[in-house]
Amino acid sequence: MFPGMNPREMQKAMKRLGIKQEEIEAEEVIIKTPEKDLVIKNPHVSKVNMMGQETIQIVGDITEVNKNETIEVNDDDMATVMEQTNCTKQEALEALGESNGNLAEAILRLQNK
């Protein structure tokens, strides 16, 4: 927060000021707006409570996904996802859409559900 300040001193100062900070373990953060989604990969998420006011700070690799873009799904990709995860056609389609057509990511999403 302040360059050159000892992290331990920073924690003490924050405690004296009534500021509490909590790290939140996250794999991905998605912020949905009417026009686009902001997808933050490898996020570092901190929740800060200062005098009863909570704020969240997110730092990571940001990608914008326009909601008006259509993703063409290859029939072979959909068949591969269904075969590898034993899912329905609809589930495969949704996973491929959520992963922007990335076959490996779609399979991992379904396997981790």
N, CA, C and O atoms as a MOPAC input file, in Angstrom:
PM7 MOZYME 1SCF
protein

 N      0.82400 1    -1.18700 1     0.00000 1
 C      0.00000 1     0.00000 1     0.00000 1
 C      0.86700 1     1.24800 1     0.00000 1
 O      0.69200 1     2.13000 1    -0.84000 1
 N      1.81200 1     1.32300 1     0.95200 1
 C      2.73900 1     2.44400 1     1.00000 1
 C      4.13400 1     1.91700 1     0.71200 1
 O      4.64700 1     1.09600 1     1.47200 1
 N      4.76400 1     2.37100 1    -0.37600 1
 C      6.08600 1     1.86000 1    -0.72600 1
 C      7.10400 1     2.07500 1     0.38600 1
 O      7.16000 1     3.13900 1     1.00100 1
 N      7.90100 1     1.05300 1     0.62800 1
 C      8.97400 1     1.16100 1     1.61000 1
 C      8.54000 1     0.94000 1     3.05200 1
 O      9.38800 1     0.91800 1     3.94500 1
 N      7.24800 1     0.77600 1     3.30600 1
 C      6.77600 1     0.56600 1     4.67200 1
 C      6.82500 1    -0.91900 1     4.99600 1
 O      6.40400 1    -1.75400 1     4.19400 1
 N      7.33000 1    -1.23400 1     6.15100 1
 C      7.39700 1    -2.60400 1     6.63200 1
 C      5.97800 1    -3.17300 1     6.71500 1
 O      5.10300 1    -2.54300 1     7.30900 1
 N      5.73100 1    -4.35200 1     6.13000 1
 C      4.38400 1    -4.93500 1     6.16200 1
 C      3.83700 1    -5.13100 1     7.57200 1
 O      2.64000 1    -4.96900 1     7.81000 1
 N      4.71700 1    -5.47900 1     8.49800 1
 C      4.27500 1    -5.66200 1     9.88700 1
 C      3.81300 1    -4.32600 1    10.48900 1
 O      2.79300 1    -4.26800 1    11.17600 1
 N      4.57200 1    -3.25600 1    10.22400 1
 C      4.17700 1    -1.92500 1    10.69900 1
 C      2.86200 1    -1.49500 1    10.05900 1
 O      2.02000 1    -0.86400 1    10.69900 1
 N      2.70300 1    -1.84800 1     8.78600 1
 C      1.47100 1    -1.51400 1     8.07300 1
 C      0.28100 1    -2.19200 1     8.73200 1
 O     -0.76100 1    -1.56300 1     8.91500 1
 N      0.41900 1    -3.47500 1     9.09600 1
 C     -0.66200 1    -4.19600 1     9.75800 1
 C     -1.02700 1    -3.54600 1    11.09000 1
 O     -2.20700 1    -3.40700 1    11.41400 1
 N     -0.01300 1    -3.14700 1    11.86200 1
 C     -0.26700 1    -2.49100 1    13.14800 1
 C     -0.99900 1    -1.17000 1    12.95200 1
 O     -1.94800 1    -0.86500 1    13.67400 1
 N     -0.55400 1    -0.39100 1    11.97600 1
 C     -1.19100 1     0.90300 1    11.70100 1
 C     -2.64500 1     0.70600 1    11.27200 1
 O     -3.52700 1     1.45000 1    11.69900 1
 N     -2.88800 1    -0.28600 1    10.43700 1
 C     -4.25600 1    -0.55600 1     9.98300 1
 C     -5.13300 1    -0.97900 1    11.15500 1
 O     -6.29700 1    -0.58400 1    11.23600 1
 N     -4.58500 1    -1.77400 1    12.05700 1
 C     -5.34900 1    -2.22400 1    13.21800 1
 C     -5.72000 1    -1.04400 1    14.11200 1
 O     -6.84300 1    -0.95700 1    14.60900 1
 N     -4.74900 1    -0.12800 1    14.31200 1
 C     -5.01800 1     1.05700 1    15.13200 1
 C     -6.11600 1     1.92600 1    14.52200 1
 O     -6.89100 1     2.55200 1    15.24400 1
 N     -6.17900 1     1.96200 1    13.19500 1
 C     -7.17600 1     2.77600 1    12.50900 1
 C     -8.50900 1     2.04700 1    12.33000 1
 O     -9.45100 1     2.60600 1    11.76700 1
 N     -8.59200 1     0.80700 1    12.80600 1
 C     -9.83100 1     0.04200 1    12.70500 1
 C    -10.06500 1    -0.52200 1    11.30900 1
 O    -11.20600 1    -0.74900 1    10.90700 1
 N     -8.99300 1    -0.74500 1    10.58100 1
 C     -9.09800 1    -1.29700 1     9.22900 1
 C     -8.76600 1    -2.78500 1     9.28800 1
 O     -7.70700 1    -3.18400 1     9.77300 1
 N     -9.69700 1    -3.59700 1     8.78200 1
 C     -9.47500 1    -5.03900 1     8.73500 1
 C     -9.39300 1    -5.45400 1     7.27100 1
 O    -10.22500 1    -5.06000 1     6.45400 1
 N     -8.37700 1    -6.25500 1     6.95100 1
 C     -8.20400 1    -6.73600 1     5.58600 1
 C     -8.19800 1    -8.25500 1     5.58500 1
 O     -7.52800 1    -8.88800 1     6.40100 1
 N     -8.95300 1    -8.83000 1     4.65600 1
 C     -9.04800 1   -10.28200 1     4.54300 1
 C     -8.77300 1   -10.66600 1     3.09000 1
 O     -9.34600 1   -10.09300 1     2.16400 1
 N     -7.89400 1   -11.63900 1     2.90900 1
 C     -7.60100 1   -12.13900 1     1.56600 1
 C     -8.65300 1   -13.19000 1     1.22300 1
 O     -8.99200 1   -14.02900 1     2.05700 1
 N     -9.16100 1   -13.14300 1     0.00800 1
 C    -10.15200 1   -14.10300 1    -0.45000 1
 C     -9.51800 1   -14.94000 1    -1.55500 1
 O     -9.04500 1   -14.40900 1    -2.56000 1
 N     -9.51600 1   -16.24800 1    -1.35500 1
 C     -8.94400 1   -17.14600 1    -2.35800 1
 C     -9.95000 1   -17.29600 1    -3.49300 1
 O    -11.07700 1   -17.74200 1    -3.27800 1
 N     -9.53600 1   -16.91900 1    -4.70400 1
 C    -10.42100 1   -16.99600 1    -5.87400 1
 C     -9.63600 1   -17.47300 1    -7.08200 1
 O     -8.45100 1   -17.17600 1    -7.23100 1
 N    -10.31900 1   -18.21900 1    -7.94400 1
 C     -9.69500 1   -18.69600 1    -9.17200 1
 C     -9.99700 1   -17.77300 1   -10.33900 1
 O     -9.17700 1   -17.61300 1   -11.24400 1
 N    -11.19300 1   -17.15900 1   -10.31500 1
 C    -11.61800 1   -16.29400 1   -11.40500 1
 C    -12.70700 1   -15.37800 1   -10.87200 1
 O    -13.51600 1   -15.78500 1   -10.03800 1
 N    -12.72700 1   -14.13700 1   -11.35400 1
 C    -13.75800 1   -13.18400 1   -10.96000 1
 C    -14.42600 1   -12.69900 1   -12.23800 1
 O    -13.74900 1   -12.32700 1   -13.19600 1
 N    -15.76300 1   -12.70400 1   -12.25100 1
 C    -16.50000 1   -12.23100 1   -13.41300 1
 C    -17.40700 1   -11.09500 1   -12.97400 1
 O    -18.21300 1   -11.24700 1   -12.05500 1
 N    -17.26800 1    -9.94800 1   -13.64300 1
 C    -18.13300 1    -8.80200 1   -13.40000 1
 C    -19.02100 1    -8.66600 1   -14.62700 1
 O    -18.52400 1    -8.45500 1   -15.73300 1
 N    -20.32600 1    -8.78500 1   -14.44200 1
 C    -21.26400 1    -8.75000 1   -15.55800 1
 C    -21.88900 1    -7.36400 1   -15.66400 1
 O    -22.43100 1    -6.83500 1   -14.69300 1
 N    -21.80500 1    -6.78400 1   -16.86200 1
 C    -22.45700 1    -5.51800 1   -17.15500 1
 C    -23.45400 1    -5.77600 1   -18.27700 1
 O    -23.41000 1    -6.84500 1   -18.88600 1
 N    -24.34500 1    -4.84500 1   -18.57200 1
 C    -25.32300 1    -5.09100 1   -19.64600 1
 C    -24.68500 1    -5.37000 1   -21.01600 1
 O    -25.23200 1    -6.14600 1   -21.80000 1
 N    -23.54900 1    -4.75100 1   -21.30800 1
 C    -22.94000 1    -4.90000 1   -22.62600 1
 C    -21.83600 1    -5.94900 1   -22.69200 1
 O    -21.62800 1    -6.56500 1   -23.73700 1
 N    -21.12200 1    -6.15800 1   -21.57300 1
 C    -19.96600 1    -7.05100 1   -21.61600 1
 C    -19.71500 1    -7.65900 1   -20.24700 1
 O    -20.24900 1    -7.20400 1   -19.23500 1
 N    -18.89500 1    -8.69200 1   -20.24000 1
 C    -18.43000 1    -9.29800 1   -18.99100 1
 C    -16.94700 1    -8.99700 1   -18.85600 1
 O    -16.20400 1    -9.07200 1   -19.83600 1
 N    -16.51400 1    -8.65900 1   -17.65500 1
 C    -15.09600 1    -8.49700 1   -17.35700 1
 C    -14.65900 1    -9.76200 1   -16.62800 1
 O    -15.12800 1   -10.04700 1   -15.52600 1
 N    -13.76600 1   -10.51000 1   -17.24700 1
 C    -13.28700 1   -11.75900 1   -16.67200 1
 C    -11.87700 1   -11.52000 1   -16.16100 1
 O    -10.99300 1   -11.13200 1   -16.92400 1
 N    -11.66400 1   -11.75200 1   -14.87000 1
 C    -10.36300 1   -11.51400 1   -14.24400 1
 C     -9.77600 1   -12.86400 1   -13.85700 1
 O    -10.26600 1   -13.53600 1   -12.94900 1
 N     -8.71700 1   -13.24700 1   -14.56500 1
 C     -8.02800 1   -14.51300 1   -14.31400 1
 C     -6.87800 1   -14.26900 1   -13.34000 1
 O     -6.35200 1   -13.15900 1   -13.26400 1
 N     -6.49300 1   -15.29100 1   -12.60400 1
 C     -5.41200 1   -15.21700 1   -11.60700 1
 C     -5.60600 1   -14.01700 1   -10.67400 1
 O     -4.68500 1   -13.22200 1   -10.48700 1
 N     -6.80400 1   -13.88500 1   -10.08700 1
 C     -7.06700 1   -12.70300 1    -9.27400 1
 C     -6.43600 1   -12.76500 1    -7.88300 1
 O     -6.28500 1   -13.83400 1    -7.29000 1
 N     -6.08200 1   -11.60200 1    -7.39300 1
 C     -5.67200 1   -11.40600 1    -5.99900 1
 C     -6.78200 1   -10.54500 1    -5.41600 1
 O     -6.89400 1    -9.36600 1    -5.75300 1
 N     -7.60500 1   -11.12200 1    -4.54500 1
 C     -8.79700 1   -10.44600 1    -4.04000 1
 C     -8.63300 1   -10.14500 1    -2.55200 1
 O     -8.29900 1   -11.02300 1    -1.75600 1
 N     -8.87700 1    -8.87400 1    -2.19700 1
 C     -8.80100 1    -8.44200 1    -0.79700 1
 C    -10.11400 1    -7.77200 1    -0.41900 1
 O    -10.62400 1    -6.92400 1    -1.15200 1
 N    -10.65900 1    -8.16300 1     0.73600 1
 C    -11.84800 1    -7.49800 1     1.27100 1
 C    -11.37500 1    -6.62500 1     2.43300 1
 O    -10.73400 1    -7.10900 1     3.36700 1
 N    -11.69400 1    -5.35100 1     2.36300 1
 C    -11.25200 1    -4.39700 1     3.37100 1
 C    -12.47200 1    -3.81300 1     4.07500 1
 O    -13.40500 1    -3.33800 1     3.42700 1
 N    -12.45600 1    -3.85200 1     5.40900 1
 C    -13.52400 1    -3.25600 1     6.20200 1
 C    -12.92100 1    -2.07000 1     6.93400 1
 O    -12.05600 1    -2.23200 1     7.79500 1
 N    -13.38800 1    -0.86400 1     6.58100 1
 C    -12.88200 1     0.34900 1     7.20700 1
 C    -14.06900 1     1.12200 1     7.77200 1
 O    -14.88300 1     1.67600 1     7.03400 1
 N    -14.14200 1     1.14300 1     9.09600 1
 C    -15.21200 1     1.83500 1     9.80900 1
 C    -16.59100 1     1.38400 1     9.33100 1
 O    -17.47800 1     2.20900 1     9.11200 1
 N    -16.76800 1     0.06300 1     9.16900 1
 C    -18.06100 1    -0.48700 1     8.79300 1
 C    -18.33700 1    -0.48800 1     7.29500 1
 O    -19.32800 1    -1.07100 1     6.85400 1
 N    -17.49800 1     0.14000 1     6.52000 1
 C    -17.67100 1     0.18200 1     5.06700 1
 C    -16.79900 1    -0.89300 1     4.42700 1
 O    -15.57400 1    -0.85600 1     4.55300 1
 N    -17.42700 1    -1.85300 1     3.73900 1
 C    -16.66900 1    -2.92500 1     3.10200 1
 C    -16.41000 1    -2.61200 1     1.63700 1
 O    -17.30200 1    -2.18600 1     0.90300 1
 N    -15.17300 1    -2.83400 1     1.23500 1
 C    -14.79500 1    -2.68900 1    -0.17000 1
 C    -14.00900 1    -3.93300 1    -0.58400 1
 O    -13.40600 1    -4.61300 1     0.24700 1
 N    -14.03200 1    -4.20700 1    -1.87000 1
 C    -13.27600 1    -5.33600 1    -2.39500 1
 C    -12.32800 1    -4.81200 1    -3.45900 1
 O    -12.71700 1    -4.04400 1    -4.33900 1
 N    -11.08400 1    -5.23900 1    -3.36300 1
 C    -10.05800 1    -4.85300 1    -4.32900 1
 C     -9.64400 1    -6.10800 1    -5.08400 1
 O     -9.33600 1    -7.13700 1    -4.48400 1
 N     -9.64300 1    -6.00500 1    -6.42200 1
 C     -9.29700 1    -7.14700 1    -7.26400 1
 C     -8.17100 1    -6.73200 1    -8.20700 1
 O     -8.26500 1    -5.71800 1    -8.90000 1
 N     -7.11300 1    -7.52800 1    -8.22200 1
 C     -5.99400 1    -7.30300 1    -9.12900 1
 C     -5.78200 1    -8.59700 1    -9.89900 1
 O     -5.75700 1    -9.67300 1    -9.30200 1
 N     -5.62800 1    -8.50600 1   -11.21600 1
 C     -5.40500 1    -9.70900 1   -12.01000 1
 C     -5.37000 1    -9.40600 1   -13.48900 1
 O     -5.29000 1    -8.24700 1   -13.89600 1
 N     -5.43100 1   -10.46000 1   -14.29800 1
 C     -5.40600 1   -10.33600 1   -15.75100 1
 C     -6.84000 1   -10.17300 1   -16.24000 1
 O     -7.64200 1   -11.10100 1   -16.13000 1
 N     -7.17200 1    -8.98600 1   -16.78500 1
 C     -8.54600 1    -8.66200 1   -17.16700 1
 C     -8.76300 1    -8.88000 1   -18.65900 1
 O     -7.97400 1    -8.44000 1   -19.49500 1
 N     -9.86100 1    -9.57600 1   -18.96800 1
 C    -10.28800 1    -9.77600 1   -20.34700 1
 C    -11.72900 1    -9.31100 1   -20.44900 1
 O    -12.54300 1    -9.60400 1   -19.57300 1
 N    -12.05200 1    -8.58100 1   -21.52500 1
 C    -13.42700 1    -8.16300 1   -21.75400 1
 C    -14.06900 1    -9.09300 1   -22.76200 1
 O    -13.47800 1    -9.41300 1   -23.79300 1
 N    -15.29200 1    -9.52600 1   -22.45500 1
 C    -16.04200 1   -10.38400 1   -23.36800 1
 C    -17.31800 1    -9.64100 1   -23.72900 1
 O    -18.17200 1    -9.39700 1   -22.87700 1
 N    -17.43800 1    -9.28500 1   -25.00600 1
 C    -18.62100 1    -8.58400 1   -25.49100 1
 C    -19.78600 1    -9.56100 1   -25.54000 1
 O    -19.66100 1   -10.62900 1   -26.14000 1
 N    -20.90900 1    -9.22600 1   -24.92900 1
 C    -22.05200 1   -10.14200 1   -24.88100 1
 C    -22.72300 1   -10.29400 1   -26.24100 1
 O    -23.45600 1   -11.25700 1   -26.46800 1
 N    -22.48100 1    -9.36100 1   -27.13600 1
 C    -23.10200 1    -9.44200 1   -28.45200 1
 C    -22.33600 1   -10.35000 1   -29.40200 1
 O    -22.81800 1   -10.66000 1   -30.49100 1
 N    -21.14200 1   -10.77800 1   -28.99500 1
 C    -20.36600 1   -11.68600 1   -29.83000 1
 C    -20.96200 1   -13.07600 1   -29.74400 1
 O    -21.35500 1   -13.52800 1   -28.66900 1
 N    -21.02700 1   -13.74600 1   -30.87000 1
 C    -21.48800 1   -15.11700 1   -30.85500 1
 C    -20.28200 1   -16.03000 1   -31.03400 1
 O    -19.35000 1   -15.72600 1   -31.77900 1
 N    -20.32600 1   -17.11900 1   -30.35400 1
 C    -19.23600 1   -18.08200 1   -30.42900 1
 C    -19.74000 1   -19.27500 1   -31.22800 1
 O    -20.74000 1   -19.90000 1   -30.87600 1
 N    -19.03300 1   -19.57700 1   -32.30400 1
 C    -19.40400 1   -20.73300 1   -33.10000 1
 C    -18.78700 1   -21.96500 1   -32.46100 1
 O    -17.58200 1   -22.02400 1   -32.21700 1
 N    -19.63300 1   -22.93900 1   -32.19900 1
 C    -19.17300 1   -24.16200 1   -31.56100 1
 C    -19.08500 1   -25.25300 1   -32.62000 1
 O    -20.06400 1   -25.54800 1   -33.30700 1
 N    -17.93800 1   -25.83000 1   -32.74000 1
 C    -17.67700 1   -26.91600 1   -33.67100 1
 C    -18.36000 1   -28.17900 1   -33.15200 1
 O    -18.27100 1   -28.49400 1   -31.96500 1
 N    -19.04100 1   -28.90200 1   -34.04000 1
 C    -19.73000 1   -30.14000 1   -33.63300 1
 C    -18.76200 1   -31.16500 1   -33.05400 1
 O    -19.10000 1   -31.89000 1   -32.11900 1
 N    -17.55800 1   -31.22100 1   -33.61500 1
 C    -16.56100 1   -32.15900 1   -33.09900 1
 C    -16.14600 1   -31.79100 1   -31.67500 1
 O    -15.96500 1   -32.66700 1   -30.83000 1
 N    -15.99400 1   -30.47000 1   -31.41100 1
 C    -15.64200 1   -30.02200 1   -30.06300 1
 C    -16.74500 1   -30.39500 1   -29.07600 1
 O    -16.47400 1   -30.87200 1   -27.97400 1
 N    -17.99300 1   -30.17000 1   -29.48800 1
 C    -19.10200 1   -30.48400 1   -28.59300 1
 C    -19.13600 1   -31.98700 1   -28.31100 1
 O    -19.35400 1   -32.40000 1   -27.17300 1
 N    -18.92100 1   -32.79900 1   -29.34200 1
 C    -18.91400 1   -34.25400 1   -29.15400 1
 C    -17.78000 1   -34.68300 1   -28.22900 1
 O    -17.95300 1   -35.57600 1   -27.40000 1
 N    -16.62600 1   -34.04800 1   -28.37200 1
 C    -15.48200 1   -34.37400 1   -27.50700 1
 C    -15.78500 1   -34.03100 1   -26.05700 1
 O    -15.48900 1   -34.82100 1   -25.16000 1
 N    -16.37500 1   -32.85800 1   -25.81300 1
 C    -16.72600 1   -32.44200 1   -24.44700 1
 C    -17.72900 1   -33.42800 1   -23.85900 1
 O    -17.58600 1   -33.84700 1   -22.71000 1
 N    -18.73300 1   -33.79900 1   -24.63100 1
 C    -19.74900 1   -34.72500 1   -24.13800 1
 C    -19.14200 1   -36.08100 1   -23.82200 1
 O    -19.48400 1   -36.69900 1   -22.81400 1
 N    -18.24800 1   -36.54300 1   -24.67400 1
 C    -17.60900 1   -37.84900 1   -24.47600 1
 C    -16.70000 1   -37.85100 1   -23.24700 1
 O    -16.70400 1   -38.80300 1   -22.46700 1
 N    -15.92700 1   -36.78600 1   -23.08200 1
 C    -14.95800 1   -36.72600 1   -21.98700 1
 C    -15.61000 1   -36.51000 1   -20.62000 1
 O    -15.04600 1   -36.89400 1   -19.59600 1
 N    -16.79800 1   -35.89500 1   -20.60100 1
 C    -17.40900 1   -35.52700 1   -19.31300 1
 C    -18.74100 1   -36.21400 1   -19.05600 1
 O    -19.33400 1   -36.03800 1   -17.99200 1
 N    -19.21900 1   -36.99800 1   -20.02400 1
 C    -20.53100 1   -37.65500 1   -19.90100 1
 C    -21.63800 1   -36.64700 1   -19.58800 1
 O    -22.49600 1   -36.89900 1   -18.74100 1
 N    -21.61000 1   -35.51600 1   -20.27300 1
 C    -22.61000 1   -34.47900 1   -20.04100 1
 C    -23.60300 1   -34.44300 1   -21.20500 1
 O    -23.42800 1   -35.12500 1   -22.21500 1
 N    -24.63900 1   -33.63800 1   -21.03800 1
 C    -25.62600 1   -33.46900 1   -22.10100 1
 C    -25.11000 1   -32.47000 1   -23.13300 1
 O    -24.12800 1   -31.76300 1   -22.90600 1
 N    -25.79900 1   -32.43300 1   -24.27000 1
 C    -25.43500 1   -31.49300 1   -25.33400 1
 C    -25.54100 1   -30.05100 1   -24.82300 1
 O    -24.68400 1   -29.21700 1   -25.11900 1
 N    -26.59600 1   -29.76600 1   -24.05700 1
 C    -26.80000 1   -28.41600 1   -23.51400 1
 C    -25.67800 1   -28.03200 1   -22.55400 1
 O    -25.17400 1   -26.91000 1   -22.60500 1
 N    -25.28700 1   -28.95400 1   -21.68300 1
 C    -24.19300 1   -28.68000 1   -20.74500 1
 C    -22.88700 1   -28.43500 1   -21.49200 1
 O    -22.11300 1   -27.55400 1   -21.11700 1
 N    -22.63900 1   -29.20500 1   -22.53900 1
 C    -21.42000 1   -29.02100 1   -23.34100 1
 C    -21.44100 1   -27.66000 1   -24.02400 1
 O    -20.43100 1   -26.95800 1   -24.05400 1
 N    -22.59300 1   -27.29100 1   -24.56900 1
 C    -22.73400 1   -25.99900 1   -25.24300 1
 C    -22.49600 1   -24.84300 1   -24.27500 1
 O    -21.79700 1   -23.88600 1   -24.60800 1
 N    -23.07500 1   -24.93100 1   -23.08200 1
 C    -22.89400 1   -23.88200 1   -22.07300 1
 C    -21.43600 1   -23.77900 1   -21.63600 1
 O    -20.90100 1   -22.67900 1   -21.49800 1
 N    -20.79600 1   -24.92500 1   -21.41900 1
 C    -19.39300 1   -24.92200 1   -20.98500 1
 C    -18.50000 1   -24.33800 1   -22.06700 1
 O    -17.58500 1   -23.57200 1   -21.76500 1
 N    -18.75200 1   -24.68900 1   -23.32100 1
 C    -17.95400 1   -24.11900 1   -24.41900 1
 C    -18.19900 1   -22.61300 1   -24.54300 1
 O    -17.27700 1   -21.85600 1   -24.84600 1
 N    -19.43500 1   -22.18300 1   -24.31000 1
 C    -19.74100 1   -20.74900 1   -24.35200 1
 C    -19.05100 1   -19.99300 1   -23.23500 1
 O    -18.50100 1   -18.91300 1   -23.45400 1
 N    -19.08100 1   -20.56300 1   -22.02500 1
 C    -18.44300 1   -19.91600 1   -20.87300 1
 C    -16.93000 1   -19.84600 1   -21.02400 1
 O    -16.28300 1   -18.95700 1   -20.47000 1
 N    -16.36800 1   -20.79400 1   -21.78100 1
 C    -14.91400 1   -20.82400 1   -21.95100 1
 C    -14.49600 1   -20.24000 1   -23.30900 1
 O    -13.38100 1   -20.46100 1   -23.78000 1
 N    -15.41800 1   -19.49000 1   -23.92100 1
 C    -15.14300 1   -18.84000 1   -25.21200 1
 C    -14.65000 1   -19.82300 1   -26.26900 1
 O    -13.77000 1   -19.50100 1   -27.06700 1
 N    -15.22600 1   -21.02600 1   -26.26700 1
 C    -14.88900 1   -22.02100 1   -27.26700 1
 C    -13.62700 1   -22.82200 1   -26.98000 1
 O    -13.22600 1   -23.65400 1   -27.79400 1
 N    -12.99400 1   -22.58400 1   -25.83300 1
 C    -11.77200 1   -23.30500 1   -25.47900 1
 C    -12.14900 1   -24.71300 1   -25.01600 1
 O    -12.75000 1   -24.89600 1   -23.95700 1
 N    -11.78600 1   -25.69300 1   -25.82700 1
 C    -12.17200 1   -27.08100 1   -25.59100 1
 C    -11.66900 1   -27.60700 1   -24.24500 1
 O    -12.44200 1   -28.16800 1   -23.46800 1
 N    -10.39100 1   -27.42800 1   -23.97400 1
 C     -9.80600 1   -27.94100 1   -22.72700 1
 C    -10.44100 1   -27.28200 1   -21.50400 1
 O    -10.73900 1   -27.95500 1   -20.51800 1
 N    -10.64400 1   -25.98200 1   -21.56800 1
 C    -11.24400 1   -25.27000 1   -20.43600 1
 C    -12.68100 1   -25.73100 1   -20.20000 1
 O    -13.10700 1   -25.86400 1   -19.05300 1
 N    -13.42600 1   -25.97400 1   -21.27400 1
 C    -14.80300 1   -26.44800 1   -21.14600 1
 C    -14.83500 1   -27.81000 1   -20.45300 1
 O    -15.66500 1   -28.04800 1   -19.57600 1
 N    -13.93100 1   -28.69400 1   -20.85200 1
 C    -13.87400 1   -30.02700 1   -20.22300 1
 C    -13.53000 1   -29.90400 1   -18.74300 1
 O    -14.14900 1   -30.55900 1   -17.90300 1
 N    -12.54800 1   -29.06900 1   -18.42100 1
 C    -12.16200 1   -28.88900 1   -17.01500 1
 C    -13.30000 1   -28.30000 1   -16.19500 1
 O    -13.52100 1   -28.70900 1   -15.05500 1
 N    -14.02600 1   -27.33700 1   -16.76900 1
 C    -15.15500 1   -26.73600 1   -16.05300 1
 C    -16.17200 1   -27.81200 1   -15.65300 1
 O    -16.63800 1   -27.85400 1   -14.51400 1
 N    -16.49800 1   -28.66800 1   -16.60500 1
 C    -17.48800 1   -29.70200 1   -16.32200 1
 C    -16.97500 1   -30.77300 1   -15.38800 1
 O    -17.73500 1   -31.29600 1   -14.57300 1
 N    -15.70000 1   -31.11100 1   -15.49000 1
 C    -15.12600 1   -32.12700 1   -14.59800 1
 C    -15.03200 1   -31.61800 1   -13.16700 1
 O    -15.09500 1   -32.40700 1   -12.22500 1
 N    -14.88100 1   -30.30600 1   -12.99300 1
 C    -14.72700 1   -29.73300 1   -11.64700 1
 C    -16.05700 1   -29.37000 1   -11.00300 1
 O    -16.07000 1   -28.85800 1    -9.88400 1
 N    -17.17400 1   -29.62000 1   -11.67800 1
 C    -18.47600 1   -29.30500 1   -11.09700 1
 C    -18.87400 1   -30.33500 1   -10.08400 1
 O    -19.94600 1   -30.23300 1    -9.48800 1

